């Protein structure tokens, strides 16, 4: 039996990169997918790749709480249930050195990556509690939360916040049988890293034990483990998937 059979999974940032790969892997393992993205066209493309009418797409702006509530309402109306798996994969970068970073670029990254993850988690966990649904929430942090990265003060801070928030949520939600974990991807081949200059990429690769960038599917497989009952005693964890 598929390890996620019968589970309803809500994935933000589902239109590309890690989010899209997560939708494909979770669907492979038997979950029904709600692909959420600010770009509805790319979310719909993801759903087409899943090749089943049971999956669906929805537009979401994770920096907007009303949009998040609307996405939950869509899930409840269409599936008559709260998703039991929630993956916070939506994220943006606005890179610049601290001395040159516009305040609005700092605010935008914190609003989407940190506050967006918080509001999605709060909104969906509240519904899980109301409906007595046991669940698993997986938040995407980043290796830069630990080590920092030139030009990414806003991104590093947002992802460090996600990791700390995950630990708090795990403590608060445990009594409701809702697990909350964070994954810290290293440098993964996604549209977000596609803009990194080759010289910088080569430097990163040389510092990585496996001497390569990771693939989105390699993150998605860990997400699938955390979404499944195979990880039933794992909560409040931060799992590095960084290729050493």
VOKOLLUM-671795 format. One record per residue: residue number from 1; residue in one letter; x, y negated, z of N, C-alpha, C, O, CB in turn. Coordinates in steps of 0.05 Angstrom, whole numbers. Atoms other than C-alpha are relative to their C-alpha. Glycine has a CB too. Layout:
(site NUM; 'A'; (X; Y; Z); (X; Y; Z); (X; Y; Z); (X; Y; Z); (X; Y; Z))
...
! end
This chain:
(site 1; 'X'; (17; 24; 0); (0; 0; 0); (18; -25; 0); (38; -26; 14); (-19; 0; 25))
(site 2; 'X'; (-15; 25; 2); (25; -70; -18); (1; -13; 28); (-19; -14; 42); (-12; -19; -21))
(site 3; 'X'; (-4; 10; -28); (54; -104; 44); (-17; -25; 6); (-20; -32; 29); (29; -7; 4))
(site 4; 'X'; (16; 24; -5); (11; -167; 34); (-29; 3; -9); (-43; -16; -13); (12; -24; -14))
(site 5; 'X'; (28; -5; 10); (-54; -134; 11); (-20; -12; 20); (-17; -8; 44); (-5; 31; -3))
(site 6; 'X'; (21; 11; -17); (-115; -171; 37); (7; -27; 11); (-10; -40; 25); (-6; 18; 22))
(site 7; 'X'; (-7; 26; -10); (-76; -234; 54); (-5; -22; -20); (0; -19; -44); (30; 0; 9))
(site 8; 'X'; (4; 24; 16); (-94; -303; 28); (23; -19; 5); (27; -27; 28); (-28; -13; 5))
(site 9; 'X'; (-24; 16; -4); (-32; -346; 17); (-3; -27; -14); (-9; -29; -38); (24; 15; -11))
(site 10; 'X'; (1; 28; 10); (-30; -422; 8); (29; -9; -2); (43; -10; 18); (-17; -18; 19))
(site 11; 'X'; (-28; 8; 5); (35; -447; -23); (1; -28; -12); (-10; -33; -33); (14; 20; -19))
(site 12; 'X'; (-3; 26; 11); (53; -520; -32); (26; -1; -16); (44; 16; -13); (2; -22; 23))
(site 13; 'X'; (-23; 1; 18); (103; -542; -84); (0; 23; -20); (22; 32; -28); (26; -1; 15))
(site 14; 'X'; (2; -25; 15); (77; -483; -125); (5; -3; -30); (6; 17; -44); (-27; 11; 5))
(site 15; 'X'; (-3; 4; 29); (88; -515; -193); (27; 6; -11); (30; 7; -36); (-8; -27; -6))
(site 16; 'X'; (-27; -4; 10); (162; -501; -198); (18; 12; 22); (11; 13; 45); (12; -26; -11))
(site 17; 'X'; (-21; -7; -19); (225; -475; -165); (-7; 22; 19); (-19; 43; 12); (9; -23; 15))
(site 18; 'X'; (5; -20; -21); (220; -438; -99); (-30; 5; 4); (-38; 28; 8); (12; -9; 26))
(site 19; 'X'; (29; -3; -4); (145; -451; -94); (-12; 19; -21); (-28; 37; -14); (-14; -27; -2))
(site 20; 'X'; (11; -18; 21); (130; -418; -161); (10; 29; 4); (-6; 48; 2); (9; -10; -28))
(site 21; 'X'; (-11; -27; -5); (176; -359; -146); (-14; 14; 23); (-19; 38; 23); (31; -1; 5))
(site 22; 'X'; (15; -10; -23); (141; -351; -79); (-27; 11; -8); (-36; 32; 1); (-2; -21; 22))
(site 23; 'X'; (27; -9; 9); (73; -347; -112); (2; 27; -15); (-14; 45; -10); (-12; -21; -19))
(site 24; 'X'; (-3; -24; 16); (98; -293; -159); (7; 24; 18); (-4; 46; 14); (22; -3; -21))
(site 25; 'X'; (-8; -22; -17); (131; -250; -105); (-23; 7; 19); (-28; 31; 24); (25; -8; 16))
(site 26; 'X'; (22; -6; -18); (73; -256; -56); (-23; 14; -15); (-35; 32; -4); (-11; -26; 13))
(site 27; 'X'; (20; -13; 16); (24; -238; -111); (8; 29; -7); (-9; 47; -6); (-6; -16; -26))
(site 28; 'X'; (-11; -27; 6); (68; -179; -130); (-5; 19; 24); (-11; 43; 20); (29; -1; -6))
(site 29; 'X'; (3; -16; -24); (62; -155; -58); (-29; 2; 10); (-35; 12; 31); (17; -11; 22))
(site 30; 'X'; (28; -5; -6); (-14; -159; -59); (-16; -23; 10); (-40; -21; 15); (-2; 21; 19))
(site 31; 'X'; (14; 24; -10); (-31; -229; -34); (-17; -13; -21); (-10; -12; -45); (19; -20; 13))
(site 32; 'X'; (15; 18; 17); (-84; -273; -64); (12; -28; 4); (15; -37; 26); (-31; 0; 6))
(site 33; 'X'; (-15; 25; -1); (-51; -340; -81); (-17; -24; -6); (-33; -25; -24); (23; 2; -20))
(site 34; 'X'; (10; 27; 6); (-74; -412; -77); (25; -17; -5); (40; -24; 14); (-18; -12; 23))
(site 35; 'X'; (-24; 16; 8); (-20; -451; -115); (-7; -30; 2); (-23; -39; -14); (9; 8; -29))
(site 36; 'X'; (5; 28; -5); (-19; -523; -90); (23; -17; -9); (46; -11; -2); (-7; -5; 29))
(site 37; 'X'; (-22; 17; 9); (21; -578; -123); (-12; -28; -7); (-36; -30; -13); (14; 12; -25))
(site 38; 'X'; (10; 27; 8); (16; -653; -136); (-5; -1; -30); (-21; -18; -39); (21; -22; 8))
(site 39; 'X'; (4; -2; 29); (20; -635; -210); (-17; 25; -5); (-8; 47; -5); (27; 2; -15))
(site 40; 'X'; (19; -22; 3); (-42; -593; -223); (7; 17; -24); (2; 41; -24); (-28; -10; -2))
(site 41; 'X'; (-7; -15; 25); (-18; -573; -293); (20; 21; 6); (18; 44; -3); (10; -19; -22))
(site 42; 'X'; (-21; -20; -6); (44; -539; -266); (-10; 21; 19); (-2; 44; 17); (26; -14; 11))
(site 43; 'X'; (12; -20; -18); (4; -505; -211); (-17; 19; -16); (-17; 43; -10); (-17; -14; 22))
(site 44; 'X'; (16; -17; 18); (-43; -479; -264); (17; 19; -16); (10; 42; -21); (-18; -16; -18))
(site 45; 'X'; (-19; -17; 15); (16; -453; -304); (10; 23; 18); (13; 46; 9); (24; -17; -10))
(site 46; 'X'; (-9; -20; -19); (40; -416; -242); (-22; 22; 3); (-16; 46; 2); (6; -12; 28))
(site 47; 'X'; (22; -20; -4); (-29; -383; -233); (-2; 17; -25); (-8; 41; -23); (-26; -15; 5))
(site 48; 'X'; (1; -16; 25); (-28; -361; -307); (21; 22; 0); (16; 44; -10); (4; -18; -25))
(site 49; 'X'; (-21; -20; -1); (37; -325; -294); (-7; 24; 18); (4; 46; 16); (26; -13; 11))
(site 50; 'X'; (7; -21; -19); (3; -285; -238); (-20; 20; -12); (-24; 42; -2); (-12; -12; 25))
(site 51; 'X'; (16; -18; 16); (-46; -255; -289); (-22; 15; 16); (-26; 39; 13); (17; 21; -12))
(site 52; 'X'; (23; -11; -13); (-106; -245; -244); (-20; -23; 6); (-11; -44; 15); (8; 15; 27))
(site 53; 'X'; (20; 21; -5); (-171; -284; -237); (-4; -7; 29); (-17; -26; 36); (-26; 7; -13))
(site 54; 'X'; (4; 4; -29); (-169; -278; -161); (16; -24; 11); (10; -35; 31); (7; 25; 15))
(site 55; 'X'; (-17; 22; -8); (-114; -331; -156); (-11; -27; -9); (-27; -28; -28); (29; 4; -10))
(site 56; 'X'; (10; 27; 8); (-127; -406; -160); (20; -21; 5); (40; -17; 20); (-27; -6; 14))
(site 57; 'X'; (-18; 23; -3); (-94; -474; -163); (-16; -23; 12); (-40; -25; 8); (14; -8; -26))
(site 58; 'X'; (13; 24; -11); (-109; -539; -127); (21; -22; 1); (45; -18; 6); (-11; 6; 29))
(site 59; 'X'; (-18; 24; -2); (-80; -609; -129); (3; -8; 29); (-16; -8; 44); (-11; -23; -17))
(site 60; 'X'; (-5; 9; -28); (-48; -633; -65); (22; -21; 0); (42; -19; -14); (7; 23; 19))
(site 61; 'X'; (-21; 19; -6); (-9; -694; -43); (7; 4; 30); (-9; -5; 47); (-9; -31; -6))
(site 62; 'X'; (-5; -7; -28); (25; -670; 21); (6; -25; 17); (5; -23; 42); (23; 19; 2))
(site 63; 'X'; (-4; 25; -16); (40; -742; 41); (-26; -14; 6); (-26; -36; 18); (18; -18; -16))
(site 64; 'X'; (27; 12; -4); (-35; -755; 43); (-18; 19; 15); (-25; 40; 5); (-13; -8; -27))
(site 65; 'X'; (15; -19; -17); (-75; -724; 100); (-27; 7; -11); (-37; 29; -8); (-2; -11; 28))
(site 66; 'X'; (27; -5; 11); (-142; -732; 64); (3; 21; -23); (-15; 38; -26); (-12; -26; -11))
(site 67; 'X'; (-5; -19; 22); (-113; -693; 4); (4; 28; 12); (-5; 48; 0); (24; -8; -16))
(site 68; 'X'; (-5; -26; -13); (-91; -637; 52); (-26; 12; 10); (-32; 35; 7); (20; -3; 23))
(site 69; 'X'; (26; -9; -9); (-160; -633; 83); (-18; 9; -23); (-32; 29; -21); (-15; -23; 15))
(site 70; 'X'; (15; -8; 23); (-191; -630; 14); (9; 28; -10); (-7; 44; -19); (3; -21; -23))
(site 71; 'X'; (-11; -26; 9); (-145; -571; -4); (-10; 22; 18); (-16; 44; 8); (31; -1; 0))
(site 72; 'X'; (11; -20; -19); (-166; -534; 59); (-30; 5; -6); (-38; 28; -6); (3; -9; 29))
(site 73; 'X'; (28; -3; 6); (-239; -547; 42); (-4; 17; -25); (-23; 33; -27); (-14; -28; -4))
(site 74; 'X'; (1; -16; 24); (-227; -518; -27); (4; 30; 6); (-11; 47; -3); (22; -9; -20))
(site 75; 'X'; (-5; -28; -8); (-198; -454; 4); (-24; 12; 14); (-32; 34; 8); (25; 1; 19))
(site 76; 'X'; (22; -10; -15); (-256; -447; 52); (-25; 5; -17); (-40; 24; -13); (-7; -19; 23))
(site 77; 'X'; (23; -3; 17); (-308; -458; -2); (3; 24; -19); (-15; 39; -23); (-4; -26; -16))
(site 78; 'X'; (-4; -21; 21); (-277; -411; -54); (4; 27; 12); (-6; 47; 1); (24; -7; -17))
(site 79; 'X'; (-7; -26; -10); (-252; -356; -9); (-14; 7; 27); (-10; 29; 38); (30; 2; 5))
(site 80; 'X'; (15; -4; -25); (-296; -364; 53); (18; 8; 23); (10; 21; 42); (-21; 22; -4))
(site 81; 'X'; (-19; -7; -21); (-234; -358; 96); (23; -20; -1); (30; -32; -21); (11; 29; -4))
(site 82; 'X'; (-25; 15; -2); (-173; -396; 120); (23; 17; -9); (24; 41; -3); (5; -10; 29))
(site 83; 'X'; (-24; -16; 7); (-108; -374; 88); (14; 10; 25); (17; -5; 45); (19; -16; -18))
(site 84; 'X'; (-15; -10; -22); (-69; -329; 135); (30; -3; -4); (46; 1; 15); (-7; 30; 5))
(site 85; 'X'; (-28; 6; 6); (-3; -346; 101); (1; -28; -11); (-13; -34; -30); (12; 21; -20))
(site 86; 'X'; (-4; 27; 10); (19; -418; 92); (29; -5; -4); (46; -1; 14); (-12; -21; 20))
(site 87; 'X'; (-28; 5; 7); (84; -436; 57); (3; -30; -7); (-9; -39; -27); (10; 18; -23))
(site 88; 'X'; (-5; 28; 5); (108; -508; 61); (26; -3; -17); (48; -4; -7); (4; -16; 27))
(site 89; 'X'; (-22; 1; 18); (152; -512; -1); (3; -27; -14); (23; -32; -27); (-2; 22; -20))
(site 90; 'X'; (-2; 26; 13); (136; -582; -27); (22; -17; 12); (25; -18; 36); (-27; -14; 1))
(site 91; 'X'; (-21; 18; -10); (194; -630; -22); (11; -18; -22); (9; -11; -46); (23; 17; 12))
(site 92; 'X'; (-12; 19; 19); (228; -689; -55); (27; -9; 10); (33; -7; 33); (-19; -24; -5))
(site 93; 'X'; (-25; 13; -8); (296; -722; -56); (0; -28; -11); (-12; -34; -32); (25; 16; -12))
(site 94; 'X'; (-5; 28; 9); (314; -796; -62); (28; -6; 10); (31; -21; 29); (-22; -21; 11))
(site 95; 'X'; (-27; 0; -10); (389; -792; -56); (13; -28; -4); (10; -41; -24); (17; 21; -14))
(site 96; 'X'; (-16; 24; 1); (433; -852; -40); (17; -1; 25); (9; 9; 46); (-18; -26; -3))
(site 97; 'X'; (-16; 4; -24); (489; -870; 7); (-15; -18; 20); (-30; -35; 12); (28; -12; -7))
(site 98; 'X'; (15; 14; -22); (464; -898; 74); (2; -30; -4); (-18; -44; -1); (12; 8; 27))
(site 99; 'X'; (-3; 29; 3); (492; -967; 60); (-15; -12; -23); (-20; -36; -25); (30; -7; -3))
(site 100; 'X'; (14; 10; 23); (454; -971; -5); (-29; 10; -1); (-44; 2; -20); (14; 9; -25))
(site 101; 'X'; (27; -13; 2); (390; -932; 11); (-23; -19; 5); (-24; -31; 27); (-2; 24; 19))
(site 102; 'X'; (23; 17; -6); (326; -972; 3); (-18; 13; 21); (-21; 37; 23); (-17; -4; -26))
(site 103; 'X'; (17; -10; -22); (280; -966; 63); (-23; 17; -11); (-31; 37; 1); (-11; -23; 16))
(site 104; 'X'; (23; -16; 11); (223; -941; 18); (8; 28; -9); (-8; 46; -8); (-12; -15; -24))
(site 105; 'X'; (-10; -27; 8); (266; -883; -6); (3; 18; 25); (-2; 42; 24); (27; -2; -15))
(site 106; 'X'; (-1; -15; -25); (279; -863; 66); (-28; 9; 9); (-33; 32; 16); (14; -17; 22))
(site 107; 'X'; (28; -6; -9); (205; -868; 83); (-13; 21; -17); (-27; 38; -7); (-16; -26; 0))
(site 108; 'X'; (14; -18; 19); (182; -830; 21); (8; 30; 6); (-9; 47; 6); (7; -7; -29))
(site 109; 'X'; (-10; -27; -5); (226; -769; 37); (-10; 11; 26); (-18; 34; 29); (31; 0; -1))
(site 110; 'X'; (10; -8; -26); (207; -767; 110); (-30; 6; -2); (-40; 25; 10); (5; -22; 22))
(site 111; 'X'; (29; -3; 2); (133; -775; 92); (-8; 26; -14); (-26; 40; -5); (-12; -23; -16))
(site 112; 'X'; (7; -25; 14); (132; -716; 43); (12; 24; 14); (-2; 43; 20); (11; -1; -29))
(site 113; 'X'; (-14; -25; -10); (184; -668; 72); (-7; 6; 29); (-11; 30; 36); (29; -3; -3))
(site 114; 'X'; (4; -5; -29); (173; -677; 147); (-30; -4; 8); (-42; 15; 18); (17; -19; 16))
(site 115; 'X'; (28; 4; -8); (105; -709; 158); (-19; 17; -16); (-39; 27; -6); (-7; -30; -4))
(site 116; 'X'; (16; -17; 17); (76; -671; 99); (-1; 29; 11); (-23; 41; 12); (10; 1; -28))
(site 117; 'X'; (-1; -28; -12); (99; -604; 129); (-16; 1; 26); (-30; 20; 31); (29; 8; 4))
(site 118; 'X'; (15; 2; -25); (71; -626; 196); (-30; 1; -4); (-44; 16; 9); (8; -25; 16))
(site 119; 'X'; (29; 3; 4); (3; -645; 169); (-12; 24; -12); (-35; 32; -5); (-6; -25; -17))
(site 120; 'X'; (10; -25; 11); (-5; -583; 127); (-2; 21; 22); (-22; 35; 24); (19; 10; -23))
(site 121; 'X'; (-1; -20; -21); (15; -540; 186); (-23; -5; 20); (-37; 13; 28); (27; 0; 14))
(site 122; 'X'; (21; 7; -19); (-31; -577; 234); (-28; 6; -11); (-44; 18; 3); (2; -30; 8))
(site 123; 'X'; (27; -3; 12); (-91; -576; 187); (-7; 29; -3); (-30; 37; 3); (-1; -14; -27))
(site 124; 'X'; (6; -28; 5); (-86; -503; 168); (1; 17; 25); (-15; 35; 28); (20; 11; -21))
(site 125; 'X'; (-1; -15; -25); (-66; -478; 237); (-25; -5; 16); (-36; 14; 29); (25; -7; 17))
(site 126; 'X'; (25; 7; -14); (-126; -514; 267); (-23; 18; -10); (-39; 28; 5); (-6; -30; -3))
(site 127; 'X'; (21; -16; 13); (-171; -477; 218); (4; 30; 7); (-15; 44; 12); (0; -4; -30))
(site 128; 'X'; (-6; -28; -7); (-136; -410; 233); (-10; 5; 29); (-22; 26; 34); (30; 5; -1))
(site 129; 'X'; (8; -3; -28); (-149; -421; 308); (-31; 1; 2); (-42; 18; 16); (11; -23; 17))
(site 130; 'X'; (29; 1; -1); (-222; -439; 296); (-12; 26; -11); (-33; 35; 0); (-10; -24; -17))
(site 131; 'X'; (11; -24; 12); (-233; -378; 252); (12; 26; 12); (6; 48; 3); (5; 0; -30))
(site 132; 'X'; (-13; -23; -13); (-190; -332; 297); (15; 17; -21); (12; 41; -21); (-21; 17; 15))
(site 133; 'X'; (-16; -14; 21); (-145; -315; 238); (29; 1; 10); (42; -20; 15); (-2; -15; -27))
(site 134; 'X'; (-29; -3; -6); (-76; -287; 256); (15; -8; -25); (7; -1; -48); (7; 29; 9))
(site 135; 'X'; (-14; 10; 24); (-25; -319; 210); (29; -3; 2); (41; 2; 23); (-12; -25; -8))
(site 136; 'X'; (-29; 5; 2); (45; -334; 188); (4; -26; -16); (-5; -28; -39); (15; 24; -14))
(site 137; 'X'; (-7; 25; 13); (70; -404; 171); (29; 0; -5); (45; 5; 13); (-9; -25; 16))
(site 138; 'X'; (-29; 0; 7); (136; -410; 134); (6; -28; -10); (-5; -37; -30); (6; 22; -22))
(site 139; 'X'; (-8; 27; 7); (169; -478; 130); (27; 1; -13); (46; 14; -4); (0; -19; 25))
(site 140; 'X'; (-26; 2; 14); (225; -494; 81); (16; -23; 11); (9; -46; 7); (-4; -3; -30))
(site 141; 'X'; (-19; 20; -8); (282; -530; 114); (23; 0; -20); (17; 3; -44); (11; 6; 30))
(site 142; 'X'; (-23; 0; 19); (352; -533; 83); (26; 3; 14); (28; -4; 38); (0; -25; -17))
(site 143; 'X'; (-27; -2; -12); (425; -517; 95); (10; -28; 8); (26; -30; 26); (19; 13; -20))
(site 144; 'X'; (-11; 27; -7); (437; -593; 96); (-11; -10; 27); (-1; -29; 38); (-8; -19; -22))
(site 145; 'X'; (10; 7; -27); (395; -596; 160); (22; 5; 21); (24; -9; 41); (-25; 17; 7))
(site 146; 'X'; (-22; -7; -19); (456; -564; 194); (25; -16; -6); (38; -26; 13); (6; 30; -2))
(site 147; 'X'; (-27; 10; 7); (515; -592; 156); (0; -28; -12); (21; -40; -14); (12; 19; -20))
(site 148; 'X'; (0; 26; 13); (491; -657; 124); (10; 2; -28); (22; 22; -36); (16; -20; 16))
(site 149; 'X'; (-9; 1; 28); (506; -677; 53); (3; -29; -8); (-15; -45; -3); (-19; 16; -19))
(site 150; 'X'; (-4; 27; 9); (534; -740; 23); (-24; -10; -16); (-34; 4; -34); (26; -3; -17))
(site 151; 'X'; (22; 12; 15); (478; -785; -2); (-27; 10; 8); (-47; 3; -5); (5; 5; -29))
(site 152; 'X'; (26; -12; -7); (424; -746; 33); (-7; -4; 30); (-16; 15; 43); (0; 30; -6))
(site 153; 'X'; (7; 5; -28); (414; -779; 101); (-30; 4; 4); (-38; 16; 25); (7; -29; 8))
(site 154; 'X'; (30; -3; -3); (338; -781; 89); (-8; 30; -2); (-24; 40; 14); (-14; -17; -21))
(site 155; 'X'; (7; -28; 5); (334; -709; 62); (10; 17; 23); (-5; 34; 33); (12; 10; -27))
(site 156; 'X'; (-11; -16; -22); (380; -680; 116); (-17; -4; 25); (-23; 15; 39); (29; -8; 5))
(site 157; 'X'; (16; 6; -24); (340; -715; 171); (-27; 13; -2); (-37; 24; 18); (-2; -30; 4))
(site 158; 'X'; (26; -11; 4); (274; -692; 142); (0; 30; 5); (-18; 41; 17); (-12; -7; -27))
(site 159; 'X'; (-1; -29; -2); (296; -620; 138); (9; 10; 28); (0; 31; 37); (20; 11; -21))
(site 160; 'X'; (-7; -6; -28); (328; -620; 208); (-25; -3; 17); (-30; 13; 35); (22; -19; 10))
(site 161; 'X'; (25; 4; -14); (261; -646; 232); (-19; 24; -4); (-32; 33; 15); (-14; -25; -9))
(site 162; 'X'; (16; -23; 6); (225; -589; 198); (8; 24; 17); (-9; 39; 27); (1; 7; -30))
(site 163; 'X'; (-11; -23; -16); (270; -538; 233); (-8; -3; 29); (-16; 17; 42); (30; 2; -4))
(site 164; 'X'; (7; 4; -28); (259; -569; 302); (-30; 3; 4); (-39; 14; 24); (10; -28; 9))
(site 165; 'X'; (29; -1; -2); (184; -576; 290); (-10; 29; -1); (-29; 36; 12); (-13; -16; -23))
(site 166; 'X'; (7; -29; 2); (181; -502; 271); (2; 14; 27); (-15; 30; 34); (18; 13; -21))
(site 167; 'X'; (-4; -12; -26); (209; -482; 338); (-22; -7; 20); (-32; 9; 35); (27; -7; 12))
(site 168; 'X'; (22; 9; -18); (157; -524; 375); (-26; 14; -8); (-41; 24; 10); (-3; -31; -2))
(site 169; 'X'; (25; -13; 9); (100; -497; 332); (-2; 29; 8); (-23; 39; 15); (-3; -3; -30))
(site 170; 'X'; (0; -28; -7); (121; -426; 345); (-7; 4; 30); (-22; 22; 36); (28; 12; -5))
(site 171; 'X'; (7; -1; -29); (117; -438; 421); (-30; -6; 4); (-43; 6; 21); (18; -19; 16))
(site 172; 'X'; (28; 8; -4); (49; -472; 415); (-20; 19; -12); (-42; 23; -1); (-4; -28; -11))
(site 173; 'X'; (20; -17; 14); (16; -424; 366); (1; 29; 7); (-16; 45; -1); (5; -4; -30))
(site 174; 'X'; (-4; -29; -6); (42; -358; 394); (-25; 12; 13); (-32; 35; 7); (23; 4; 17))
(site 175; 'X'; (23; -11; -14); (-19; -349; 439); (-24; 5; -18); (-42; 19; -11); (-8; -19; 22))
(site 176; 'X'; (21; -5; 20); (-63; -352; 377); (8; 21; -21); (-6; 26; -40); (-7; -26; -14))
(site 177; 'X'; (-11; -20; 18); (-21; -298; 343); (5; -12; -28); (1; 0; -49); (-20; 23; -3))
(site 178; 'X'; (-9; 13; 25); (4; -348; 291); (30; -3; 3); (40; -17; 21); (-15; -28; -4))
(site 179; 'X'; (-29; 2; -1); (78; -341; 276); (9; -23; -18); (-3; -29; -39); (13; 27; -10))
(site 180; 'X'; (-11; 23; 16); (119; -400; 250); (30; 3; -2); (44; 4; 19); (-8; -28; 13))
(site 181; 'X'; (-29; -3; 5); (188; -393; 219); (10; -19; -21); (-6; -29; -37); (7; 29; -8))
(site 182; 'X'; (-12; 18; 20); (236; -435; 179); (21; 16; -16); (35; 33; -6); (13; -25; 13))
(site 183; 'X'; (-21; -11; 16); (280; -415; 121); (18; -24; -9); (8; -45; -16); (-11; 15; -26))
(site 184; 'X'; (-19; 20; 8); (343; -455; 106); (14; 9; -25); (34; 23; -24); (21; -6; 23))
(site 185; 'X'; (-14; -8; 25); (360; -445; 32); (26; -15; -2); (29; -38; 6); (-18; -5; -24))
(site 186; 'X'; (-24; 14; 9); (430; -461; 8); (-6; -13; -26); (-28; -23; -31); (24; 19; -2))
(site 187; 'X'; (4; 13; 26); (440; -487; -62); (-12; 21; -20); (1; 41; -26); (27; -11; -11))
(site 188; 'X'; (16; -18; 16); (388; -454; -106); (-4; -12; -28); (-7; -36; -31); (-27; 6; 13))
(site 189; 'X'; (5; 10; 27); (378; -459; -182); (-29; -8; -3); (-46; 9; -9); (7; 22; -21))
(site 190; 'X'; (27; 11; 3); (316; -503; -184); (2; -27; -14); (24; -37; -18); (-14; -3; 29))
(site 191; 'X'; (0; 27; 12); (295; -568; -218); (13; -21; 18); (25; -40; 8); (-28; -9; -7))
(site 192; 'X'; (-12; 19; -19); (318; -604; -155); (30; -1; -1); (42; -22; 1); (-10; 6; 29))
(site 193; 'X'; (-30; -1; 2); (390; -580; -162); (10; -3; -29); (34; -4; -34); (10; 26; 13))
(site 194; 'X'; (-7; 2; 29); (388; -585; -238); (14; -26; -6); (29; -28; -26); (-24; 3; -17))
(site 195; 'X'; (-12; 26; 5); (410; -658; -233); (28; -3; 13); (41; -23; 9); (-18; -22; 11))
(site 196; 'X'; (-27; 2; -13); (473; -642; -192); (22; 3; -22); (21; 21; -38); (3; 23; 21))
(site 197; 'X'; (-22; -2; 20); (536; -656; -234); (15; 26; 2); (18; 37; 24); (19; -24; 3))
(site 198; 'X'; (-14; -25; 1); (575; -595; -256); (25; 1; 19); (30; 21; 31); (9; 6; -29))
(site 199; 'X'; (-24; 1; -17); (637; -618; -218); (-8; 6; 29); (6; 20; 43); (14; -28; -2))
(site 200; 'X'; (10; -5; -28); (597; -619; -153); (-9; 29; 3); (-4; 41; 24); (-23; -20; 7))
(site 201; 'X'; (10; -28; -1); (564; -552; -169); (24; 19; 3); (23; 37; 20); (-15; 7; -26))
(site 202; 'X'; (-23; -17; -2); (632; -520; -179); (13; -1; 27); (23; 19; 37); (21; -7; -22))
(site 203; 'X'; (-12; 3; -27); (657; -548; -113); (-17; 16; 20); (-6; 29; 38); (1; -30; 8))
(site 204; 'X'; (18; -15; -18); (596; -519; -77); (4; 30; -3); (5; 44; 17); (-30; -8; -6))
(site 205; 'X'; (-4; -29; 5); (605; -451; -110); (25; 10; 12); (26; 32; 23); (0; 5; -31))
(site 206; 'X'; (-25; -9; -12); (677; -448; -87); (-1; 3; 30); (14; 18; 42); (22; -20; -8))
(site 207; 'X'; (3; -1; -29); (655; -459; -16); (-20; 21; 9); (-24; 25; 33); (-9; -28; 11))
(site 208; 'X'; (21; -20; -6); (602; -404; -20); (12; 28; -1); (26; 34; -21); (-24; -3; -19))
(site 209; 'X'; (-12; -27; -1); (621; -333; -1); (-7; 17; -25); (10; 31; -35); (-9; 15; 25))
(site 210; 'X'; (9; -16; 23); (581; -303; -59); (7; -13; -27); (2; -2; -48); (-30; 5; 1))
(site 211; 'X'; (-11; 14; 24); (611; -354; -108); (-21; -5; -22); (-15; -2; -45); (23; 16; -12))
(site 212; 'X'; (21; 7; 20); (545; -373; -141); (-23; -14; 15); (-25; -13; 39); (-11; 26; -14))
(site 213; 'X'; (25; 11; -10); (481; -411; -132); (-20; 23; 4); (-17; 44; -8); (-12; -22; -19))
(site 214; 'X'; (21; -20; -3); (421; -372; -107); (-22; -4; -20); (-24; -25; -34); (-12; -2; 28))
(site 215; 'X'; (24; 2; 18); (358; -358; -147); (-25; -3; 17); (-26; 6; 40); (-2; 26; -17))
(site 216; 'X'; (25; 5; -15); (288; -380; -125); (-12; 26; 11); (-23; 27; 33); (-20; -14; -17))
(site 217; 'X'; (11; -25; -8); (267; -307; -122); (13; 11; 26); (1; 26; 41); (2; 21; -22))
(site 218; 'X'; (-14; -9; -23); (320; -294; -69); (-10; -13; 26); (-8; -2; 47); (30; -4; -3))
(site 219; 'X'; (14; 13; -23); (286; -344; -23); (-28; 11; 3); (-37; 17; 26); (-1; -31; -5))
(site 220; 'X'; (28; -10; 0); (217; -318; -42); (-2; 27; 13); (-22; 33; 27); (-11; 1; -28))
(site 221; 'X'; (1; -26; -12); (235; -248; -20); (1; -2; 31); (-12; 14; 45); (24; 17; -10))
(site 222; 'X'; (-1; 4; -29); (252; -273; 50); (-27; -11; 10); (-36; -4; 31); (23; -19; 8))
(site 223; 'X'; (26; 11; -7); (187; -313; 51); (-20; 23; 1); (-37; 24; 19); (-9; -21; -21))
(site 224; 'X'; (18; -22; 1); (150; -249; 32); (3; 17; 26); (-17; 27; 36); (4; 18; -25))
(site 225; 'X'; (-5; -15; -24); (182; -213; 91); (-13; -14; 24); (-26; -1; 40); (30; 3; 5))
(site 226; 'X'; (12; 16; -22); (161; -269; 139); (-30; -1; -1); (-43; -4; 19); (12; -28; 1))
(site 227; 'X'; (29; 1; 3); (91; -269; 111); (-13; 27; 7); (-37; 27; 14); (-7; -7; -29))
(site 228; 'X'; (11; -27; -4); (83; -194; 121); (1; 8; 30); (14; -5; 46); (15; 20; -17))
(site 229; 'X'; (-1; -11; -27); (71; -153; 184); (26; 13; 7); (31; 21; 29); (-23; 19; 4))
(site 230; 'X'; (-26; -11; -5); (141; -126; 176); (16; -18; 19); (35; -9; 32); (15; 4; -26))
(site 231; 'X'; (-14; 19; -17); (164; -189; 213); (-17; -8; 24); (-15; -30; 34); (8; -25; -16))
(site 232; 'X'; (20; 6; -20); (111; -184; 267); (11; -10; 27); (-4; -22; 43); (-16; 25; 6))
(site 233; 'X'; (-12; 11; -25); (160; -201; 324); (20; -22; -6); (36; -29; 11); (14; 23; 15))
(site 234; 'X'; (-18; 22; 7); (196; -257; 287); (-16; -26; 0); (-34; -29; -16); (13; 5; -28))
(site 235; 'X'; (12; 27; 1); (174; -327; 305); (19; -20; 13); (35; -13; 31); (-27; -1; 16))
(site 236; 'X'; (-18; 21; -9); (210; -393; 318); (28; 3; -10); (47; -9; -1); (1; 1; 30))
(site 237; 'X'; (-27; -6; 11); (268; -367; 277); (7; -20; -23); (-11; -30; -37); (1; 29; -11))
(site 238; 'X'; (-11; 15; 23); (311; -406; 227); (18; 19; -14); (39; 28; -4); (15; -26; 8))
(site 239; 'X'; (-15; -21; 15); (337; -359; 174); (16; -14; -23); (5; -26; -41); (-19; 22; -12))
(site 240; 'X'; (-17; 11; 21); (397; -382; 132); (0; 19; -24); (4; 43; -21); (29; -4; 10))
(site 241; 'X'; (-3; -16; 25); (394; -358; 59); (18; -17; -18); (9; -31; -36); (-29; 6; -13))
(site 242; 'X'; (-19; 20; 11); (457; -393; 36); (23; 13; -15); (42; -1; -24); (11; -17; 22))
(site 243; 'X'; (-21; -13; 14); (501; -341; 3); (27; -1; 14); (48; 0; 1); (3; -12; -27))
(site 244; 'X'; (-25; 2; -16); (552; -347; 59); (13; -27; -3); (34; -32; 9); (19; 22; -9))
! end
